[in-house]
Amino acid sequence: MKRVAAAIAASALCAVAIAQQGIQLQAFPTMSVADGRSTVTITATVRDANGKTVPDGTRVVFSTTLGNFREPMASTAQGIARAVLVAPGVPGTARITVNALASSAAPNILEFEFVGDRSLLSSAQEYIEVVSPTALTYTADSRWIAASAVKQGVSIRYRDVTINAEDVQIDTTRYMVRARKARLRFGRIDRQFDELYFRLNQRRGVGTSSYKSLRFDTIGIQGTWPVFLQEQSDGSFAGAKEEERFGLVEVTSNGLVPAAGADSSLFEFEDLSASPSTIRAKKAVVFPRRGVQFQKAEVFVGTTRVMTMPLYELNPNASNSPIVTDQLFFVRDSSLGVNYPHYLSLKPGQTSLLRLRTGDALGRSSAANRGMFLDYELNWNRGDEWDGGLTFGGIGRNDWTLGLRQFWQVDNRTSLFGSLQSPNGQSIFGSVSANRQFNGFSLVASGNISRSLRGIDYTSHDWNTNLETDQKKVGRMPLQYSVGATMVSSFNSLVGRTVTGTGLYSRLQSNPLALDNRTSLSASLTTRLLGGNGAGQGLTWYGTATMSRQINNSASMVATYDYTKDGFTDTVLGSHRLSLNGNYYKGATNLNLFATRSLDADRMSLYGDLSYRLAPVWRLGYTYTWDKILDRNYLDYGYFINYRIGWREVGLTWSKQTGRIGFQIMGATGF
């Protein structure tokens, strides 16, 4: 805790830095399926330069490159605005852009993954448990775990798979294990291996082990049936018997069979000694999509131990820096930022902690936010079936927020999730969704409700129910289609709007089409005919086409065309929208560009990040942010120059919004 106190004191000394408003984004659930009907609630919290929430009624605009928002414009209440995102018909990563109008807040971007198969959602809850009586080592840059212990002291568990070994390496992103002197157990298999290569999620691999094999010298006839015969020492022949042999075998759920051959590189251990930052611990629990939990953790930068914690959790996706401590302490815009978790409990089924935060950089702003927050977080899960959490944010502040979320996989055909949130006890917001798969069709019901508890009296709700057939192929074409029925109900007391309706819809989706060996195209089109009263009645259209191209080994791009005609979204964001995301990495150059434009509305965004390494220790960079929507035009650009010292880069920054020079310390980039 001394380190925490020092961090707080340093943060107070640095608080003179000029800050900007910022937008904090959250999505629930955290991942969804691209079925054209599932919904995701996006929550935006808008704060001023001092970390306080902006006045009620601040307009916030939501836009996305995949899917569509039912209402892309919302107003803040207690600094919070929400929008419901409907899943697209094609899988991919949606870039969700959120702007707060009539404010100086920089736009913020949230990337959200839509998967093509619902079974992938449950895999987010899977975990790999690694225990070593000595110390295991986790490399922050490559996300490998290495451990050694005599007498097969290292233990690995994944679902019903158990591996005990003397030496192991685990690629946590690919569920891949390399082991020496190992014992593998799962299903009916319980076998010793000298060397083992095993894919945990595929439940298969290869290794060197003993196995039983039938050795015979000839085939004879016994009665009317052929039999295998083995020559005896006296020259006679007898029935062949299975013998124990040693060699290369293939491991599957069905057992062991002799393998014809395998690449020797499968068994070669990686050299992990050059990792810039590592964590050594007695136990690690790896959630491949979410993070890694450690017990008795020691954090190293190079060979220097910089921190020791009894419990610690690392989110590998939270930062591009290979330095572990950059997620805890950082210097940005001449201010010290802190994101320090103090874990109260940490185990696969439950995590609780107190988190101290200050100096957040929200959105694409180069400035830091001066607000200081103490949050309590409680998370629980039970395998693939149960996942939830409780959050009390801003303890001791007058803009505190209480949140509760829960996901429940009732059975292999039914899932439920819901959430509740109350900012400062002035209002309450709830969302719920239920999905049930039947033979040949599925039922999805979702809704949200918001109600004030104090202050201005208001109530709103939005309910949707969809009944849709399973997708079927369109002849021999690379297309699939489904049809369904829908029922909607929406009410908002502030604007006096009531919408009710029932209707039919159809969804047409293409399989990924390879245009050449580097380019693929996928598309979907949803048509809905709704009858009733209020907005959105009549015929509505939602279409998406996405082209991905790997230009060469250094450059790639994803282009998306989005069409919406529903009488509401198109009036704000336009009916026709184009977006382009491109990356170029080669030698000393690193370039990322993102652009989106409405072809029939006053809406355009252009974001760019460029860096160039002038010399082995010098790096020059440029950032550009331009966002125009309705009467708001946000422009910011800036420069930085960094000098590399070991595993760190120390640099100076300047941006148009701050109009001054700032100081930053960050993890060194790898190129």
Beta strands, then each sheet from edge to edge (+ up, - down):
strand 1: 22-28
strand 2: 32-33
strand 3: 39-47
strand 4: 59-64
strand 5: 68-69
strand 6: 73-75
strand 7: 80-86
strand 8: 92-100
strand 9: 108-115
strand 10: 128-139
strand 11: 144-148
strand 12: 154-158
strand 13: 161-171
strand 14: 176-186
strand 15: 189-199
strand 16: 204-214
strand 17: 218-222
strand 18: 225-231
strand 19: 237-239
strand 20: 242-252
strand 21: 255-258
strand 22: 277-287
strand 23: 291-301
strand 24: 304-314
strand 25: 329-332
strand 26: 335-347
strand 27: 350-358
strand 28: 372-382
strand 29: 386-393
strand 30: 401-411
strand 31: 414-423
strand 32: 427-437
strand 33: 441-452
strand 34: 459-469
strand 35: 472-473
strand 36: 479-492
strand 37: 497-510
strand 38: 513-516
strand 39: 519-533
strand 40: 538-550
strand 41: 555-565
strand 42: 576-586
strand 43: 589-598
strand 44: 603-615
strand 45: 618-629
strand 46: 632-645
strand 47: 648-655
strand 48: 661-667
sheet 1: 1+ 3- 7+ 5-
sheet 2: 2+ 9+ 8- 4+ 6-
sheet 3: 21+ 20- 16+ 15- 14+ 13- 11+ 10- 12+
sheet 4: 21+ 20- 16+ 15- 14+ 13- 11+ 10- 22+ 23- 24+
sheet 5: 17+ 18- 19+
sheet 6: 25+ 26- 27+ 28- 29+ 30- 31+ 32- 33+ 34- 36+ 35-
sheet 7: 25+ 26- 27+ 28- 29+ 30- 31+ 32- 33+ 34- 36+ 37- 39+ 38-
sheet 8: 25+ 26- 27+ 28- 29+ 30- 31+ 32- 33+ 34- 36+ 37- 39+ 40- 41+ 42- 43+ 44- 45+ 46- 47+ 48-
end
